[in-house]
Each structure stands twice: as C-alpha cells, then as structure tokens.
C-alpha cells in the first residue's frame, strides 16, 4: 500500500470541496493555491502534524469574507 494525502477545502459558507489525492503535501500546494486565489491568499507550504483520525493538517485562513479551511488526511491506497 502506498501512502496518499486526501485534501479537502471548506469555504466560508461551509461548502466542502474535494481537491484530490496526492503523493505528498507539496504536490497538493499548487491546487490549494489555485483554490485560494479568489481570496487573495497563498500558502507557502502545508505542514504535516500529528492529529486524530489520520488528519495530518488543518489550516484555518482568515479572508475578507470569513474563514476558509484546508484539511488533509493520510490514506493507504491500493493503486
């Protein structure tokens, strides 16, 4: 099994968006920054950290219209 990172975004209205499965957090960063572009926000990196339920990062970002969130989880992938 190969470890993958599942990335999910949540906008200020609590809508969830599936970004995809990535081999590393740095692979996810361009897609995350594209999603954040309308908010005039860019992330330099996604840092992994221990969490519950396989969560490896959880970033709250304050924007002009409210908070958005970036969340990631570790998956074991059979691909």
Buried (B, 14 or more C-beta within 10 A) or exposed (E): EEEBBBBBBBBBEEEEEEBEBBEEBEBBBEBBEEBBEEBEBEBEEBEBEEBEEEBBBEBEBEBEEEEBBBBBBBBEEEE
